[in-house]
Amino acid sequence: MGLLKYAFVGAASVYALHYITKKRLSDGKSLLDDLIEKTPELIKEVNHLSQNIKQDYRQTTTLY
């Protein structure tokens, strides 16, 4: 049973890696390329959201 589980997980991971790195015919980019390009924007958005959460928490705790 363990060997079958490892074979299934291995096959799924190989398929996922192939899917993520497969280039599109329309623009020649892959999903991984898109993720790498959007990473700086996502980091800025996460930092902005974390600052908003910290500010809301500070405002809430100072009231009590």
VOMAR-336992 format. One record per atom (N, C-alpha, C): residue in one letter; y, x, z; atom name. Coordinates in nm, 3 decimals, always signed. Last residue first. Layout:
<atoms>
(atom 'A'; (Y; X; Z); 'CA')
...
</atoms>
This chain:
<atoms>
(atom 'Y'; (+5.030; -0.943; +2.469); 'N')
(atom 'Y'; (+4.957; -0.981; +2.590); 'CA')
(atom 'Y'; (+4.964; -0.872; +2.688); 'C')
(atom 'L'; (+5.171; -0.830; +2.264); 'N')
(atom 'L'; (+5.215; -0.961; +2.313); 'CA')
(atom 'L'; (+5.148; -0.997; +2.444); 'C')
(atom 'T'; (+5.035; -0.605; +2.194); 'N')
(atom 'T'; (+5.159; -0.588; +2.269); 'CA')
(atom 'T'; (+5.212; -0.721; +2.323); 'C')
(atom 'T'; (+4.822; -0.701; +2.044); 'N')
(atom 'T'; (+4.796; -0.648; +2.178); 'CA')
(atom 'T'; (+4.924; -0.629; +2.258); 'C')
(atom 'T'; (+4.945; -0.785; +1.806); 'N')
(atom 'T'; (+4.872; -0.880; +1.889); 'CA')
(atom 'T'; (+4.854; -0.829; +2.031); 'C')
(atom 'Q'; (+5.052; -0.551; +1.705); 'N')
(atom 'Q'; (+5.140; -0.663; +1.736); 'CA')
(atom 'Q'; (+5.072; -0.762; +1.829); 'C')
(atom 'R'; (+4.818; -0.400; +1.669); 'N')
(atom 'R'; (+4.922; -0.355; +1.761); 'CA')
(atom 'R'; (+5.014; -0.469; +1.802); 'C')
(atom 'Y'; (+4.691; -0.558; +1.474); 'N')
(atom 'Y'; (+4.628; -0.537; +1.605); 'CA')
(atom 'Y'; (+4.731; -0.493; +1.708); 'C')
(atom 'D'; (+4.869; -0.536; +1.261); 'N')
(atom 'D'; (+4.841; -0.667; +1.319); 'CA')
(atom 'D'; (+4.780; -0.654; +1.458); 'C')
(atom 'Q'; (+4.847; -0.259; +1.217); 'N')
(atom 'Q'; (+4.976; -0.317; +1.255); 'CA')
(atom 'Q'; (+4.955; -0.454; +1.319); 'C')
(atom 'K'; (+4.579; -0.236; +1.142); 'N')
(atom 'K'; (+4.627; -0.166; +1.260); 'CA')
(atom 'K'; (+4.758; -0.225; +1.310); 'C')
(atom 'I'; (+4.586; -0.390; +0.906); 'N')
(atom 'I'; (+4.501; -0.432; +1.018); 'CA')
(atom 'I'; (+4.548; -0.365; +1.147); 'C')
(atom 'N'; (+4.759; -0.236; +0.748); 'N')
(atom 'N'; (+4.794; -0.375; +0.783); 'CA')
(atom 'N'; (+4.714; -0.424; +0.903); 'C')
(atom 'Q'; (+4.608; -0.003; +0.728); 'N')
(atom 'Q'; (+4.738; +0.001; +0.794); 'CA')
(atom 'Q'; (+4.783; -0.139; +0.834); 'C')
(atom 'S'; (+4.391; -0.100; +0.581); 'N')
(atom 'S'; (+4.369; -0.051; +0.718); 'CA')
(atom 'S'; (+4.500; -0.041; +0.795); 'C')
(atom 'L'; (+4.516; -0.165; +0.339); 'N')
(atom 'L'; (+4.457; -0.270; +0.420); 'CA')
(atom 'L'; (+4.434; -0.224; +0.564); 'C')
(atom 'H'; (+4.589; +0.094; +0.257); 'N')
(atom 'H'; (+4.692; -0.008; +0.279); 'CA')
(atom 'H'; (+4.638; -0.121; +0.367); 'C')
(atom 'N'; (+4.337; +0.212; +0.228); 'N')
(atom 'N'; (+4.433; +0.266; +0.326); 'CA')
(atom 'N'; (+4.541; +0.165; +0.358); 'C')
(atom 'V'; (+4.235; +0.053; +0.021); 'N')
(atom 'V'; (+4.169; +0.052; +0.152); 'CA')
(atom 'V'; (+4.263; +0.107; +0.259); 'C')
(atom 'E'; (+4.412; +0.124; -0.184); 'N')
(atom 'E'; (+4.406; -0.014; -0.139); 'CA')
(atom 'E'; (+4.341; -0.024; -0.001); 'C')
(atom 'K'; (+4.357; +0.398; -0.215); 'N')
(atom 'K'; (+4.491; +0.354; -0.176); 'CA')
(atom 'K'; (+4.490; +0.213; -0.121); 'C')
(atom 'I'; (+4.088; +0.377; -0.298); 'N')
(atom 'I'; (+4.120; +0.446; -0.173); 'CA')
(atom 'I'; (+4.259; +0.405; -0.124); 'C')
(atom 'L'; (+4.120; +0.246; -0.543); 'N')
(atom 'L'; (+4.046; +0.180; -0.435); 'CA')
(atom 'L'; (+4.076; +0.245; -0.300); 'C')
(atom 'E'; (+4.256; +0.442; -0.688); 'N')
(atom 'E'; (+4.320; +0.313; -0.663); 'CA')
(atom 'E'; (+4.252; +0.240; -0.547); 'C')
(atom 'P'; (+4.059; +0.649; -0.697); 'N')
(atom 'P'; (+4.188; +0.669; -0.628); 'CA')
(atom 'P'; (+4.261; +0.539; -0.597); 'C')
(atom 'T'; (+3.841; +0.508; -0.841); 'N')
(atom 'T'; (+3.829; +0.551; -0.702); 'CA')
(atom 'T'; (+3.964; +0.576; -0.635); 'C')
(atom 'K'; (+3.846; +0.453; -1.110); 'N')
(atom 'K'; (+3.909; +0.356; -1.020); 'CA')
(atom 'K'; (+3.908; +0.399; -0.874); 'C')
(atom 'E'; (+3.703; +0.663; -1.228); 'N')
(atom 'E'; (+3.844; +0.642; -1.263); 'CA')
(atom 'E'; (+3.916; +0.552; -1.163); 'C')
(atom 'I'; (+3.450; +0.624; -1.119); 'N')
(atom 'I'; (+3.521; +0.749; -1.090); 'CA')
(atom 'I'; (+3.669; +0.734; -1.121); 'C')
(atom 'L'; (+3.383; +0.377; -1.232); 'N')
(atom 'L'; (+3.396; +0.389; -1.088); 'CA')
(atom 'L'; (+3.475; +0.514; -1.050); 'C')
(atom 'D'; (+3.368; +0.446; -1.504); 'N')
(atom 'D'; (+3.465; +0.346; -1.459); 'CA')
(atom 'D'; (+3.490; +0.357; -1.309); 'C')
(atom 'D'; (+3.151; +0.624; -1.495); 'N')
(atom 'D'; (+3.283; +0.671; -1.538); 'CA')
(atom 'D'; (+3.393; +0.576; -1.492); 'C')
(atom 'L'; (+2.949; +0.446; -1.419); 'N')
(atom 'L'; (+2.985; +0.555; -1.330); 'CA')
(atom 'L'; (+3.122; +0.612; -1.366); 'C')
(atom 'L'; (+2.928; +0.287; -1.642); 'N')
(atom 'L'; (+2.975; +0.226; -1.518); 'CA')
(atom 'L'; (+3.018; +0.333; -1.419); 'C')
(atom 'S'; (+3.055; +0.487; -1.920); 'N')
(atom 'S'; (+2.950; +0.424; -1.841); 'CA')
(atom 'S'; (+3.011; +0.358; -1.718); 'C')
(atom 'K'; (+3.199; +0.485; -2.250); 'N')
(atom 'K'; (+3.203; +0.512; -2.106); 'CA')
(atom 'K'; (+3.088; +0.440; -2.038); 'C')
(atom 'G'; (+3.236; +0.416; -2.516); 'N')
(atom 'G'; (+3.171; +0.542; -2.485); 'CA')
(atom 'G'; (+3.174; +0.580; -2.338); 'C')
(atom 'D'; (+3.330; +0.169; -2.596); 'N')
(atom 'D'; (+3.428; +0.270; -2.556); 'CA')
(atom 'D'; (+3.366; +0.404; -2.517); 'C')
(atom 'S'; (+3.108; +0.031; -2.716); 'N')
(atom 'S'; (+3.246; -0.007; -2.745); 'CA')
(atom 'S'; (+3.346; +0.103; -2.711); 'C')
(atom 'L'; (+2.867; +0.121; -2.620); 'N')
(atom 'L'; (+2.901; +0.151; -2.758); 'CA')
(atom 'L'; (+3.049; +0.126; -2.787); 'C')
(atom 'R'; (+2.844; +0.279; -2.300); 'N')
(atom 'R'; (+2.866; +0.159; -2.381); 'CA')
(atom 'R'; (+2.904; +0.200; -2.523); 'C')
(atom 'K'; (+2.591; +0.485; -2.160); 'N')
(atom 'K'; (+2.722; +0.473; -2.224); 'CA')
(atom 'K'; (+2.728; +0.344; -2.306); 'C')
(atom 'K'; (+2.430; +0.480; -1.851); 'N')
(atom 'K'; (+2.421; +0.445; -1.992); 'CA')
(atom 'K'; (+2.561; +0.421; -2.049); 'C')
(atom 'T'; (+2.435; +0.516; -1.579); 'N')
(atom 'T'; (+2.485; +0.625; -1.663); 'CA')
(atom 'T'; (+2.480; +0.595; -1.811); 'C')
(atom 'I'; (+2.326; +0.283; -1.474); 'N')
(atom 'I'; (+2.460; +0.324; -1.431); 'CA')
(atom 'I'; (+2.519; +0.429; -1.526); 'C')
(atom 'Y'; (+2.070; +0.277; -1.588); 'N')
(atom 'Y'; (+2.165; +0.169; -1.614); 'CA')
(atom 'Y'; (+2.308; +0.211; -1.583); 'C')
(atom 'H'; (+1.952; +0.507; -1.479); 'N')
(atom 'H'; (+1.968; +0.495; -1.624); 'CA')
(atom 'H'; (+2.072; +0.389; -1.659); 'C')
(atom 'L'; (+1.956; +0.434; -1.210); 'N')
(atom 'L'; (+2.030; +0.552; -1.254); 'CA')
(atom 'L'; (+2.053; +0.548; -1.404); 'C')
(atom 'A'; (+1.783; +0.213; -1.221); 'N')
(atom 'A'; (+1.922; +0.196; -1.178); 'CA')
(atom 'A'; (+2.007; +0.313; -1.223); 'C')
(atom 'Y'; (+1.542; +0.333; -1.301); 'N')
(atom 'Y'; (+1.604; +0.232; -1.386); 'CA')
(atom 'Y'; (+1.751; +0.213; -1.350); 'C')
(atom 'V'; (+1.500; +0.499; -1.078); 'N')
(atom 'V'; (+1.516; +0.559; -1.212); 'CA')
(atom 'V'; (+1.582; +0.460; -1.306); 'C')
(atom 'S'; (+1.472; +0.304; -0.879); 'N')
(atom 'S'; (+1.584; +0.398; -0.872); 'CA')
(atom 'S'; (+1.606; +0.468; -1.006); 'C')
(atom 'A'; (+1.240; +0.171; -0.961); 'N')
(atom 'A'; (+1.367; +0.097; -0.952); 'CA')
(atom 'A'; (+1.485; +0.193; -0.949); 'C')
(atom 'A'; (+1.051; +0.376; -0.941); 'N')
(atom 'A'; (+1.078; +0.315; -1.071); 'CA')
(atom 'A'; (+1.211; +0.240; -1.070); 'C')
(atom 'G'; (+1.063; +0.423; -0.662); 'N')
(atom 'G'; (+1.094; +0.528; -0.758); 'CA')
(atom 'G'; (+1.129; +0.472; -0.894); 'C')
(atom 'V'; (+0.976; +0.178; -0.561); 'N')
(atom 'V'; (+1.110; +0.226; -0.527); 'CA')
(atom 'V'; (+1.153; +0.334; -0.625); 'C')
(atom 'F'; (+0.714; +0.174; -0.668); 'N')
(atom 'F'; (+0.810; +0.069; -0.702); 'CA')
(atom 'F'; (+0.953; +0.114; -0.675); 'C')
(atom 'A'; (+0.602; +0.398; -0.547); 'N')
(atom 'A'; (+0.606; +0.390; -0.694); 'CA')
(atom 'A'; (+0.709; +0.286; -0.737); 'C')
(atom 'Y'; (+0.618; +0.328; -0.278); 'N')
(atom 'Y'; (+0.694; +0.443; -0.327); 'CA')
(atom 'Y'; (+0.705; +0.442; -0.479); 'C')
(atom 'K'; (+0.440; +0.108; -0.279); 'N')
(atom 'K'; (+0.579; +0.089; -0.239); 'CA')
(atom 'K'; (+0.665; +0.203; -0.292); 'C')
(atom 'L'; (+0.202; +0.232; -0.349); 'N')
(atom 'L'; (+0.257; +0.129; -0.437); 'CA')
(atom 'L'; (+0.405; +0.106; -0.407); 'C')
(atom 'L'; (+0.164; +0.390; -0.124); 'N')
(atom 'L'; (+0.183; +0.454; -0.253); 'CA')
(atom 'L'; (+0.244; +0.356; -0.353); 'C')
(atom 'G'; (+0.122; +0.197; +0.074); 'N')
(atom 'G'; (+0.237; +0.286; +0.082); 'CA')
(atom 'G'; (+0.267; +0.351; -0.052); 'C')
(atom 'M'; (-0.119; +0.082; +0.000); 'N')
(atom 'M'; (+0.000; +0.000; +0.000); 'CA')
(atom 'M'; (+0.126; +0.087; +0.000); 'C')
</atoms>
